[in-house]
Amino acid sequence: MSSSFSFFSLPGNSTWTQGDKNIRKTDGQLIANRKSLDRVFIRPYDENSKKTLVKYMEQILFGLHDFLNRHVGVTEEISITELAKSYMDVEISDHPQKNLGQVIEDIIKDIAPKAVNVASPYFIGHMTSALPFFMVHLKAITAALNQNLIKMETSKVLAVIERQVLAKIHCLIFKQSQAFYRAHVQNTRTALGAFTSGGTTANITAMWVARNQLFPPKDDFSTIEEDGLFKAMSVHQTDRVVILVSRRGHYSLRKASGILGLGNRNIIAVDVKPDHTIDIDKLKQTIQDLKQEGRTKIAAIVGIAGATETGTIDPLQQMADICEQEHIHFHVDAAWGGPILLSHTYARLLSGIERADSVTIDGHKQFYMPMGAGMVYFKNAKALDAIAYHARYVNRKGSVDLGIKTLEGSREAACLILDASLKIMGAKGYALMIDHGIETARAFAEKIEERPEFELVTRPVLNILTYRLVPMSFRQKLATARGEERKRLNQELDEINIRIQRIQREAGKSFVSRTRLKLVPEDDFMVVVLRSVIMNPYTTEAILDDILDEQEQIYHKF
């Protein structure tokens, strides 16, 4: 067998053979040969590496949050430009450069301090937060098993578990009868949904299905996957295919339209009301206008259950009524808000989601799973047939593998992590975290309104809100300003809030993000707002006071 690459350190001068060549390395240098590969592939190859591995993995596995607080994001702010200068080498060394212990030390001491401690309860700016410590254990086990869910031959029982977990969440969303789930939970001829790498892929999958269902076989046209979009539109006498979503829609829908050949311009952004939910009257008018165009098909209408910028939820029941009346695919992007269904207190906020044709949920958001876990669900258990693919070597015709109906090929067993976490946490455990986030966000909104130098821009429906600092001197001027003067004052406020957010981020104690929104739908300009996402169960009202105090102090030091 030919030599392979691996890592180990030679004691003193040593000789090893590669083919008919003798290669000598001097003290302390690392070489690669078959013997060293056998050693490192199976276990730590020396005691020092083993001790280093145990030292840090014990902390990570049994004291995760203390470990993160000690090691992650503890350095002063360093610009990406400066960091990039240390990562310019593009050569791959012929021989090993470091052993396992050294690599781990480098990660802990050099890389982790320059990463972001998203687990901090002061980190309230993005949809990323602390993980329950057991998620690291589950991720490690999943990696160790290394199952590939594309096929039963590479996953076996995990494929069965995946179907069960998908059915559990499908039941949470659509609430079909027990007879329905008995018929489909382990039915290899149907599929209730699929795990994906995230919400973007889930949304693309849903739009892919919606587009394909829009063009059924006709005349000499079989399917869009066989004959292509051009022929589909020609045979069906269609010039344009559009997707309707509010202006709060996620950018992944534009990606979907590009990938599916529809074009970004055919993602039609419907105006929102002052509360940032879709304007139903405008939606109805848009549909009528498109009908008047002729030769235009609506592939889908997308409702949002937890907008990325504002956390708002569209009127799903009314949207479902419209879609049923017009025979249009109704997709709900619940990447953020989907897990709210686990809360007895707040599940009602998603009323109407059960009437959707498809739903996106992200596991790595409010299911608190590690990054790279999304899901897409379909009410119709045969819907995914519209995108089924086969290959001679892996998913042959007649195959019962779920991989024939997913955008991605190889997939890890994310189902194992979600299945285990649902057993460990239970619906009530998740509900406690979800309720905490919503209620703490509402308390934060009250604190903002109590402070004369702050303005609440969007009130939290879930656990996301936006606000900005508006000094009293500006507030008085804005009360009477009109037209260009009002626009100019808001531009000055934009600069103030950008500086506050940037300085607070660089100080490294706490973090909120920022975005731009219209204060009222009629405005022809947007303003900078600070955006807060409350999902860490250890973010307290006292911490929120600290964050506001820091922002005020930053402003007064200008």
C-alpha positions as CSV (number, residue, x, y, z in Angstrom):
1,M,0.0,0.0,0.0
2,S,1.3,3.5,-0.9
3,S,2.4,5.9,1.8
4,S,-0.2,8.4,3.2
5,F,0.0,11.7,5.0
6,S,-0.4,12.1,8.7
7,F,1.3,13.7,11.7
8,F,3.9,12.6,14.3
9,S,7.3,13.7,15.7
10,L,10.4,11.6,15.3
11,P,12.6,11.1,18.3
12,G,16.1,12.1,17.1
13,N,17.4,11.1,13.7
14,S,15.2,8.6,11.9
15,T,14.9,7.1,8.5
16,W,11.7,6.0,6.8
17,T,11.1,4.5,3.4
18,Q,8.8,5.8,0.6
19,G,8.9,3.4,-2.3
20,D,12.7,2.9,-2.9
21,K,13.7,6.2,-1.3
22,N,15.2,6.6,2.2
23,I,14.3,10.0,3.6
24,R,16.1,11.3,6.8
25,K,14.6,13.9,9.0
26,T,16.4,15.8,11.8
27,D,15.4,16.2,15.4
28,G,11.9,17.4,16.0
29,Q,10.7,17.5,12.4
30,L,7.4,15.9,11.4
31,I,7.1,13.4,8.6
32,A,4.3,11.4,7.0
33,N,4.3,7.7,6.4
34,R,2.0,4.7,6.7
35,K,2.9,3.9,10.2
36,S,2.2,7.4,11.5
37,L,-1.1,7.4,9.6
38,D,-2.2,4.3,11.4
39,R,-1.3,5.8,14.7
40,V,-2.9,9.2,14.3
41,F,-6.0,8.0,12.5
42,I,-7.1,5.9,15.4
43,R,-6.0,7.7,18.5
44,P,-3.8,10.6,19.8
45,Y,-0.3,9.5,18.8
46,D,1.6,10.8,21.8
47,E,0.9,11.6,25.5
48,N,1.4,15.3,25.1
49,S,-1.3,15.5,22.4
50,K,-3.6,13.4,24.5
51,K,-3.1,15.6,27.5
52,T,-3.8,18.7,25.5
53,L,-6.9,17.2,24.0
54,V,-8.2,16.1,27.4
55,K,-7.4,19.4,29.0
56,Y,-9.5,21.4,26.6
57,M,-12.2,18.9,25.6
58,E,-13.0,18.3,29.3
59,Q,-13.6,22.1,29.7
60,I,-15.7,22.2,26.5
61,L,-17.7,19.1,27.3
62,F,-18.4,19.8,30.9
63,G,-17.9,23.5,31.4
64,L,-18.8,25.0,28.0
65,H,-20.0,28.4,29.0
66,D,-17.1,29.0,31.4
67,F,-14.7,27.9,28.7
68,L,-16.3,30.3,26.2
69,N,-16.1,33.2,28.6
70,R,-12.4,32.5,29.3
71,H,-11.2,31.9,25.8
72,V,-13.5,33.4,23.2
73,G,-13.6,37.0,22.0
74,V,-11.5,38.2,24.9
75,T,-9.0,40.3,22.9
76,E,-9.4,43.9,21.9
77,E,-11.1,44.6,18.6
78,I,-8.9,43.7,15.7
79,S,-9.9,44.8,12.2
80,I,-10.6,42.1,9.6
81,T,-8.0,43.8,7.4
82,E,-5.3,43.3,10.1
83,L,-6.4,39.7,10.8
84,A,-6.2,38.9,7.1
85,K,-2.5,39.8,7.0
86,S,-1.8,36.7,9.2
87,Y,-3.6,34.4,6.8
88,M,-2.0,35.0,3.4
89,D,-0.1,31.8,2.9
90,V,-1.7,29.5,0.3
91,E,0.9,26.7,0.1
92,I,0.1,23.3,1.4
93,S,3.2,21.8,3.0
94,D,4.4,18.4,1.8
95,H,5.0,17.3,5.3
96,P,3.2,17.9,8.6
97,Q,3.9,21.3,10.3
98,K,2.3,20.6,13.7
99,N,1.1,17.8,15.8
100,L,-2.5,17.6,17.2
101,G,-1.6,19.1,20.5
102,Q,0.0,22.1,18.9
103,V,-2.9,22.7,16.6
104,I,-5.4,22.6,19.5
105,E,-3.2,25.0,21.4
106,D,-3.2,27.3,18.5
107,I,-7.0,27.2,18.1
108,I,-7.6,27.9,21.8
109,K,-4.9,30.6,22.3
110,D,-4.8,32.3,18.9
111,I,-8.0,31.8,17.0
112,A,-10.7,31.6,19.8
113,P,-9.8,34.9,21.4
114,K,-10.3,36.6,18.0
115,A,-13.7,34.9,17.4
116,V,-17.0,36.3,18.6
117,N,-18.4,35.2,21.9
118,V,-22.0,34.8,20.7
119,A,-22.8,32.9,23.9
120,S,-22.5,36.1,26.0
121,P,-25.8,37.3,27.4
122,Y,-24.6,40.8,26.3
123,F,-24.6,39.6,22.7
124,I,-28.1,40.5,21.6
125,G,-27.6,41.7,18.0
126,H,-28.1,38.6,15.8
127,M,-30.0,35.4,15.5
128,T,-27.1,33.4,17.0
129,S,-26.7,32.7,20.7
130,A,-25.5,30.4,23.4
131,L,-26.1,26.7,22.9
132,P,-27.2,24.2,25.6
133,F,-24.0,22.5,26.6
134,F,-25.3,19.1,25.5
135,M,-25.4,20.2,21.9
136,V,-21.6,20.0,21.8
137,H,-21.8,16.3,22.9
138,L,-24.5,15.5,20.4
139,K,-22.6,17.2,17.6
140,A,-19.5,15.2,18.5
141,I,-21.4,11.9,18.5
142,T,-22.9,12.8,15.1
143,A,-19.5,13.6,13.7
144,A,-18.1,10.3,15.1
145,L,-20.9,8.2,13.5
146,N,-20.4,10.2,10.3
147,Q,-23.7,8.9,8.8
148,N,-24.8,10.2,5.4
149,L,-28.5,10.6,5.1
150,I,-28.6,10.7,1.4
151,K,-29.1,6.9,1.4
152,M,-30.2,4.2,3.8
153,E,-27.0,2.2,2.9
154,T,-25.0,5.0,4.7
155,S,-27.4,5.8,7.5
156,K,-29.8,2.8,8.3
157,V,-31.5,3.6,11.6
158,L,-30.7,7.3,11.2
159,A,-32.9,7.4,8.1
160,V,-35.7,6.0,10.2
161,I,-35.1,8.5,13.0
162,E,-35.0,11.3,10.5
163,R,-38.5,10.4,9.2
164,Q,-39.8,10.3,12.7
165,V,-38.4,13.7,13.7
166,L,-39.7,15.3,10.5
167,A,-43.1,13.9,11.3
168,K,-43.0,15.3,14.8
169,I,-42.3,18.8,13.6
170,H,-44.8,18.4,10.7
171,C,-47.4,17.5,13.3
172,L,-46.5,20.5,15.4
173,I,-47.1,22.7,12.3
174,F,-49.9,21.1,10.3
175,K,-51.7,19.2,13.1
176,Q,-53.0,16.5,10.7
177,S,-54.8,13.4,12.1
178,Q,-53.0,10.5,13.8
179,A,-54.2,8.3,10.9
180,F,-52.3,10.6,8.5
181,Y,-49.1,10.3,10.5
182,R,-49.4,6.6,10.9
183,A,-49.7,6.4,7.1
184,H,-46.7,8.6,6.4
185,V,-44.2,8.6,9.2
186,Q,-42.3,5.6,7.9
187,N,-43.7,5.5,4.4
188,T,-40.8,5.4,2.1
189,R,-43.0,6.5,-0.9
190,T,-43.8,9.8,0.6
191,A,-42.0,12.6,2.4
192,L,-43.3,15.1,4.9
193,G,-40.2,17.3,4.6
194,A,-36.4,17.3,4.6
195,F,-33.5,18.5,6.6
196,T,-31.4,21.2,4.9
197,S,-28.2,23.1,5.6
198,G,-30.3,26.1,6.7
199,G,-33.2,28.4,6.0
200,T,-31.9,29.6,2.6
201,T,-31.8,26.0,1.2
202,A,-35.2,25.3,2.8
203,N,-36.7,28.3,1.1
204,I,-35.0,27.4,-2.3
205,T,-36.5,23.9,-2.0
206,A,-40.0,25.2,-1.3
207,M,-39.8,27.6,-4.3
208,W,-38.4,24.8,-6.4
209,V,-41.4,22.6,-5.6
210,A,-43.8,25.5,-6.2
211,R,-42.3,26.4,-9.5
212,N,-42.4,22.8,-10.8
213,Q,-46.0,22.3,-9.7
214,L,-47.0,25.4,-11.6
215,F,-46.1,23.6,-14.9
216,P,-47.8,20.2,-15.0
217,P,-47.4,17.9,-18.1
218,K,-49.1,19.2,-21.2
219,D,-48.9,18.3,-24.9
220,D,-45.3,17.2,-25.6
221,F,-44.1,18.8,-22.3
222,S,-43.3,16.3,-19.6
223,T,-41.8,18.1,-16.6
224,I,-39.8,21.2,-16.1
225,E,-36.8,19.1,-14.8
226,E,-36.8,17.1,-18.1
227,D,-37.7,19.8,-20.6
228,G,-36.6,23.0,-18.9
229,L,-38.2,26.3,-17.9
230,F,-38.2,27.8,-21.5
231,K,-40.3,25.0,-22.9
232,A,-42.6,24.9,-19.8
233,M,-43.4,28.6,-20.2
234,S,-43.9,28.3,-24.0
235,V,-46.3,25.3,-23.8
236,H,-48.2,26.9,-20.9
237,Q,-48.3,30.3,-22.7
238,T,-46.5,32.1,-19.9
239,D,-44.2,35.1,-20.2
240,R,-43.5,35.7,-16.6
241,V,-43.4,33.8,-13.3
242,V,-43.4,35.7,-10.0
243,I,-43.2,35.2,-6.3
244,L,-45.0,37.6,-3.9
245,V,-43.6,38.5,-0.5
246,S,-43.6,41.6,1.7
247,R,-40.8,44.1,1.8
248,R,-39.6,42.3,5.0
249,G,-38.9,39.1,3.0
250,H,-35.6,37.4,3.4
251,Y,-33.0,37.8,0.7
252,S,-32.8,34.0,0.2
253,L,-36.0,34.3,-1.9
254,R,-34.0,36.4,-4.4
255,K,-31.4,33.7,-4.4
256,A,-34.1,31.2,-5.1
257,S,-35.5,33.2,-8.0
258,G,-32.0,33.5,-9.5
259,I,-31.3,29.8,-9.2
260,L,-34.7,28.8,-10.5
261,G,-34.4,31.0,-13.6
262,L,-37.2,33.3,-12.6
263,G,-35.0,36.4,-12.1
264,N,-34.7,38.7,-9.1
265,R,-37.1,41.3,-10.7
266,N,-39.8,38.7,-10.4
267,I,-39.7,38.7,-6.6
268,I,-42.4,41.3,-6.1
269,A,-42.1,43.1,-2.8
270,V,-45.5,44.0,-1.5
271,D,-45.7,47.1,0.7
272,V,-46.1,46.8,4.4
273,K,-48.3,48.5,6.9
274,P,-46.8,50.7,9.7
275,D,-46.5,47.6,11.9
276,H,-44.2,46.0,9.1
277,T,-46.6,43.3,8.2
278,I,-47.8,42.8,4.7
279,D,-50.6,45.1,3.5
280,I,-53.3,42.7,2.6
281,D,-55.1,45.2,0.4
282,K,-51.9,45.9,-1.5
283,L,-51.4,42.1,-1.9
284,K,-54.9,41.7,-3.4
285,Q,-54.3,44.6,-5.7
286,T,-51.0,43.2,-6.8
287,I,-52.6,39.9,-7.7
288,Q,-55.3,41.6,-9.7
289,D,-52.7,43.7,-11.5
290,L,-50.8,40.6,-12.5
291,K,-53.9,38.9,-13.8
292,Q,-54.5,42.0,-16.0
293,E,-51.0,41.6,-17.4
294,G,-51.9,38.2,-18.8
295,R,-49.5,35.4,-19.5
296,T,-48.2,35.8,-15.9
297,K,-48.2,33.0,-13.3
298,I,-47.7,33.4,-9.6
299,A,-45.6,30.6,-8.3
300,A,-46.0,31.3,-4.6
301,I,-47.1,33.8,-2.0
302,V,-44.7,33.9,1.0
303,G,-45.9,34.8,4.4
304,I,-43.3,35.7,7.1
305,A,-43.4,34.3,10.6
306,G,-40.7,36.2,12.3
307,A,-39.1,38.8,10.0
308,T,-35.3,38.9,10.2
309,E,-35.2,42.7,10.8
310,T,-38.3,43.3,12.9
311,G,-39.5,39.9,14.1
312,T,-43.0,40.7,12.8
313,I,-45.5,38.0,11.7
314,D,-47.7,38.5,8.6
315,P,-51.5,37.9,8.9
316,L,-51.2,34.2,7.9
317,Q,-54.9,33.4,8.1
318,Q,-55.8,36.2,5.6
319,M,-52.9,35.2,3.3
320,A,-54.1,31.6,3.4
321,D,-57.6,32.7,2.4
322,I,-56.2,34.5,-0.6
323,C,-54.0,31.6,-1.7
324,E,-56.9,29.1,-1.4
325,Q,-59.2,31.4,-3.4
326,E,-56.6,32.1,-6.1
327,H,-55.1,28.5,-6.1
328,I,-51.6,29.8,-5.3
329,H,-48.9,27.9,-3.4
330,F,-48.7,29.4,0.1
331,H,-45.2,29.2,1.7
332,V,-44.5,30.4,5.2
333,D,-40.9,31.4,6.0
334,A,-40.9,30.5,9.7
335,A,-37.1,30.1,9.9
336,W,-37.1,32.3,13.0
337,G,-40.6,32.0,14.4
338,G,-41.4,28.3,13.8
339,P,-40.4,27.0,17.2
340,I,-42.8,29.4,18.8
341,L,-45.3,26.7,18.2
342,L,-43.8,24.9,21.2
343,S,-45.0,27.6,23.5
344,H,-48.6,27.2,24.8
345,T,-48.6,30.9,25.6
346,Y,-47.5,32.3,22.2
347,A,-48.2,29.6,19.6
348,R,-51.4,31.5,18.8
349,L,-49.2,34.2,17.2
350,L,-48.6,31.8,14.3
351,S,-52.3,31.1,13.7
352,G,-52.7,30.2,10.0
353,I,-49.3,28.5,9.5
354,E,-51.2,25.2,9.5
355,R,-52.8,26.2,6.3
356,A,-49.6,26.7,4.4
357,D,-48.5,24.4,1.6
358,S,-44.9,24.6,2.8
359,V,-43.0,25.9,5.8
360,T,-39.3,26.7,6.5
361,I,-37.9,26.3,10.0
362,D,-34.3,26.8,11.1
363,G,-32.9,24.4,13.6
364,H,-29.9,26.6,14.4
365,K,-32.1,29.5,15.5
366,Q,-34.7,28.9,18.1
367,F,-34.2,25.1,18.3
368,Y,-30.8,26.1,19.6
369,M,-29.0,23.6,17.4
370,P,-25.4,24.0,16.2
371,M,-25.0,25.9,12.9
372,G,-26.0,24.3,9.6
373,A,-29.5,22.9,10.4
374,G,-32.6,23.9,8.5
375,M,-35.8,22.1,7.6
376,V,-38.6,22.4,5.0
377,Y,-42.0,20.9,5.4
378,F,-44.9,20.2,3.0
379,K,-48.5,19.6,3.9
380,N,-48.9,17.3,0.9
381,A,-46.8,14.2,1.5
382,K,-46.3,13.8,-2.3
383,A,-45.2,17.4,-2.9
384,L,-41.4,16.6,-3.0
385,D,-42.0,14.2,-5.9
386,A,-41.9,17.3,-8.0
387,I,-38.1,17.6,-7.5
388,A,-37.2,13.9,-7.3
389,Y,-33.8,12.9,-8.9
390,H,-32.2,9.6,-9.5
391,A,-28.6,8.4,-10.1
392,R,-27.4,4.9,-11.1
393,Y,-24.8,4.6,-8.3
394,V,-26.8,6.0,-5.4
395,N,-30.5,6.8,-5.8
396,R,-31.8,4.5,-8.5
397,K,-35.3,4.6,-9.8
398,G,-37.5,2.8,-7.3
399,S,-35.2,4.0,-4.5
400,V,-36.9,4.7,-1.1
401,D,-34.1,7.1,0.0
402,L,-35.1,10.6,1.0
403,G,-32.0,11.8,-0.8
404,I,-33.8,11.6,-4.1
405,K,-36.0,14.5,-3.0
406,T,-33.5,16.9,-1.5
407,L,-31.5,19.8,-3.0
408,E,-28.4,18.7,-1.2
409,G,-26.8,15.3,-1.7
410,S,-24.7,14.3,1.3
411,R,-26.2,15.4,4.6
412,E,-25.1,14.8,8.2
413,A,-27.5,13.3,10.8
414,A,-28.9,16.6,12.1
415,C,-32.0,14.6,12.9
416,L,-30.1,12.9,15.7
417,I,-29.3,16.2,17.4
418,L,-32.9,17.5,17.1
419,D,-34.4,14.2,18.2
420,A,-32.1,14.0,21.3
421,S,-32.6,17.7,22.2
422,L,-36.4,17.3,22.1
423,K,-36.1,14.4,24.5
424,I,-33.7,16.3,26.8
425,M,-35.6,19.6,26.8
426,G,-39.2,18.6,26.0
427,A,-41.6,21.1,24.5
428,K,-41.9,22.8,27.9
429,G,-38.1,23.3,28.2
430,Y,-38.0,25.0,24.8
431,A,-41.1,27.0,25.6
432,L,-39.4,28.4,28.7
433,M,-36.6,29.8,26.6
434,I,-38.9,31.1,23.9
435,D,-41.2,32.7,26.5
436,H,-38.2,34.3,28.2
437,G,-37.1,35.8,24.9
438,I,-40.5,37.3,24.1
439,E,-41.2,38.6,27.6
440,T,-37.7,40.1,28.0
441,A,-37.9,41.8,24.6
442,R,-41.2,43.4,25.7
443,A,-39.6,44.5,29.0
444,F,-36.7,46.0,26.9
445,A,-39.2,47.9,24.8
446,E,-40.6,49.4,27.9
447,K,-37.2,50.4,29.2
448,I,-36.4,52.1,25.8
449,E,-39.7,54.1,26.0
450,E,-38.9,55.2,29.5
451,R,-35.6,56.8,28.5
452,P,-36.1,60.3,26.9
453,E,-33.1,59.9,24.6
454,F,-34.3,56.7,23.0
455,E,-37.1,56.0,20.5
456,L,-38.7,52.6,20.0
457,V,-39.1,52.0,16.3
458,T,-40.6,48.6,16.1
459,R,-42.4,47.0,19.0
460,P,-41.6,43.3,19.6
461,V,-44.1,40.8,18.5
462,L,-41.7,38.0,19.2
463,N,-38.2,38.7,20.6
464,I,-36.8,41.1,18.0
465,L,-37.1,44.9,18.3
466,T,-35.5,48.0,16.8
467,Y,-34.9,51.4,18.3
468,R,-32.5,54.3,18.0
469,L,-31.0,57.1,20.1
470,V,-32.7,60.4,19.5
471,P,-31.3,63.2,21.7
472,M,-33.8,65.7,23.0
473,S,-32.5,68.5,20.8
474,F,-33.3,66.4,17.8
475,R,-36.7,65.2,19.1
476,Q,-37.8,68.8,19.5
477,K,-36.8,69.7,15.9
478,L,-38.3,66.6,14.4
479,A,-41.7,67.4,16.0
480,T,-42.1,70.3,13.5
481,A,-39.8,69.4,10.7
482,R,-41.2,68.5,7.3
483,G,-39.8,67.4,3.9
484,E,-36.1,67.9,3.3
485,E,-35.5,69.3,6.8
486,R,-37.0,66.1,8.3
487,K,-34.9,64.0,6.0
488,R,-31.7,65.9,6.9
489,L,-32.3,65.6,10.6
490,N,-32.8,61.8,10.2
491,Q,-29.5,61.6,8.3
492,E,-27.7,63.2,11.2
493,L,-29.3,60.8,13.5
494,D,-28.2,58.0,11.2
495,E,-24.6,59.0,11.7
496,I,-25.0,59.2,15.5
497,N,-26.5,55.7,15.7
498,I,-23.9,54.2,13.3
499,R,-21.1,55.6,15.5
500,I,-22.8,54.3,18.7
501,Q,-23.2,50.8,17.3
502,R,-19.6,50.7,16.0
503,I,-18.0,52.0,19.1
504,Q,-20.0,49.6,21.3
505,R,-19.1,46.7,19.1
506,E,-15.4,47.5,19.1
507,A,-15.4,48.0,22.9
508,G,-16.3,44.3,23.1
509,K,-18.5,44.2,26.2
510,S,-21.9,44.1,24.4
511,F,-23.4,44.0,21.0
512,V,-26.5,45.1,19.1
513,S,-26.7,45.1,15.3
514,R,-28.1,47.8,13.0
515,T,-30.3,48.0,9.9
516,R,-32.3,50.5,8.0
517,L,-36.1,50.8,8.0
518,K,-38.7,53.3,6.9
519,L,-40.3,55.0,9.9
520,V,-43.6,55.2,8.0
521,P,-44.4,53.4,4.7
522,E,-44.9,56.8,2.9
523,D,-41.3,57.9,3.5
524,D,-39.0,58.0,0.5
525,F,-36.0,57.3,2.8
526,M,-34.9,54.8,5.4
527,V,-33.3,55.5,8.8
528,V,-30.6,53.6,10.7
529,V,-32.0,51.7,13.7
530,L,-30.4,49.5,16.3
531,R,-31.6,45.9,16.3
532,S,-31.9,43.6,19.2
533,V,-32.5,39.9,19.3
534,I,-33.3,38.4,22.7
535,M,-32.7,34.7,22.6
536,N,-30.1,34.0,25.3
537,P,-32.0,32.7,28.3
538,Y,-29.4,34.4,30.6
539,T,-30.0,37.9,29.1
540,T,-31.6,39.7,32.0
541,E,-33.3,43.1,32.3
542,A,-30.2,44.3,34.3
543,I,-28.0,43.4,31.3
544,L,-30.3,45.4,29.0
545,D,-30.0,48.4,31.3
546,D,-26.2,48.1,31.1
547,I,-26.4,48.0,27.3
548,L,-28.6,51.2,27.1
549,D,-26.4,52.9,29.7
550,E,-23.3,52.1,27.6
551,Q,-25.0,53.5,24.5
552,E,-25.9,56.8,26.3
553,Q,-22.4,57.1,27.7
554,I,-20.9,56.6,24.2
555,Y,-23.1,59.4,22.8
556,H,-22.3,61.8,25.5
557,K,-18.5,61.3,24.9
558,F,-18.8,62.4,21.2
